[in-house]
């Protein structure tokens, strides 16, 4: 029996569902002898992952907001980031006790979060790092490492001008904030912007504004590709060169280029669907441990497989450039003041998913591509032709409604959407849609539960039609 079917049995067993509310006790109604050793191990591992998920989400959401003077409550994180999540963690996280620690005897900046998961193991720890963002310690870590306290920002006053919603835009906005683009979806913020300056169309929920950081999930992959582009512009990276994987020149993985990795065409294997890297994201493992050593099962460039590990390997290829040019420097150039790229506990950037940013900052990110890789003052920071490069398919393509370029999804098959449209997509409904021919960036943030799908193609089509009618 495979692991997938075992997990299905665990999720549907009444005894295990009940056990999810305990520290790690199998109830009398389901004696340990009734479960295989693998089932018991899987149940224990799932609890450790769920505790890591809860610790990192609480830490990241609250700390990233407070860093810029915004406010996130524990209750809002529980209602948004910690509901509608992947199975089997969804049935576990709510019953795990947690504690949030702050500097200055409970006041001031968040220092760390700990979550209990087993009577015979330490809690899971996530801590606020001095450079921003949070890191998750490995399972079994006794206590978070010593570090300097991150300053607590004064409450921010963010001002923006929003047109009174009317006509077709009001209909589109109301449908997006409701469930007009997908049953069960939960839109948190929307921005529609042009090439220069802030957008004139905003929509947001009461708890999340365009200035509240949320996790990007896989929108970070497009940010990672952009950092590769910035390194290429500086002459510090070449997408056609080997990414340096493998154990030497005789290793066939040396044939994998950065371009292969950005296009999800490395040919490497992974034992779970490509968008699941649980041991890294929630288990506290490091990028070096879990992302770089997978073997080939196809010639590089011959197959498409969406994989976090490919993006992580592309980022590892430019790791030597981060000492002089960290992601924070790049974000500062774009005015993305609320954006933080998080790392594993050993300092490796997890740029396949782990970035916290606002809808407003993502609009600025999209505007860089409308401006052909140049800042508003005309300073070029991406190579000439980079926009075309990331938005052009090459080699194998995914099945389904969207194509894939180099770190970006392509919407060239979407009815009513200009064929030059490309986008950054992320889990739970994170979208940055870039339409060069219309000079438009569309940002949609969400906390969509598992099973709910926001129709980004229909939303893009309706937004563009609404703009035409003004």
Secondary structure as GFF3:
##gff-version 3
##sequence-region A 1 470
A	DSSP	alpha_helix	3	12	.	.	.	ID=ss1
A	DSSP	alpha_helix	14	19	.	.	.	ID=ss2
A	DSSP	three_ten_helix	32	34	.	.	.	ID=ss3
A	DSSP	alpha_helix	37	66	.	.	.	ID=ss4
A	DSSP	alpha_helix	74	79	.	.	.	ID=ss5
A	DSSP	three_ten_helix	89	91	.	.	.	ID=ss6
A	DSSP	three_ten_helix	93	95	.	.	.	ID=ss7
A	DSSP	beta_strand	98	102	.	.	.	ID=ss8
A	DSSP	alpha_helix	103	106	.	.	.	ID=ss9
A	DSSP	beta_strand	110	115	.	.	.	ID=ss10
A	DSSP	beta_strand	124	128	.	.	.	ID=ss11
A	DSSP	beta_strand	134	136	.	.	.	ID=ss12
A	DSSP	alpha_helix	167	177	.	.	.	ID=ss13
A	DSSP	beta_strand	187	193	.	.	.	ID=ss14
A	DSSP	beta_strand	201	204	.	.	.	ID=ss15
A	DSSP	beta_strand	214	215	.	.	.	ID=ss16
A	DSSP	alpha_helix	219	233	.	.	.	ID=ss17
A	DSSP	three_ten_helix	252	255	.	.	.	ID=ss18
A	DSSP	alpha_helix	258	262	.	.	.	ID=ss19
A	DSSP	alpha_helix	278	281	.	.	.	ID=ss20
A	DSSP	alpha_helix	287	290	.	.	.	ID=ss21
A	DSSP	alpha_helix	308	317	.	.	.	ID=ss22
A	DSSP	three_ten_helix	319	321	.	.	.	ID=ss23
A	DSSP	alpha_helix	327	334	.	.	.	ID=ss24
A	DSSP	beta_strand	340	341	.	.	.	ID=ss25
A	DSSP	beta_strand	355	357	.	.	.	ID=ss26
A	DSSP	alpha_helix	359	370	.	.	.	ID=ss27
A	DSSP	alpha_helix	386	390	.	.	.	ID=ss28
A	DSSP	beta_strand	403	404	.	.	.	ID=ss29
A	DSSP	beta_strand	409	410	.	.	.	ID=ss30
A	DSSP	beta_strand	422	426	.	.	.	ID=ss31
A	DSSP	beta_strand	430	435	.	.	.	ID=ss32
A	DSSP	three_ten_helix	436	438	.	.	.	ID=ss33
A	DSSP	beta_strand	440	446	.	.	.	ID=ss34
A	DSSP	alpha_helix	456	468	.	.	.	ID=ss35
###
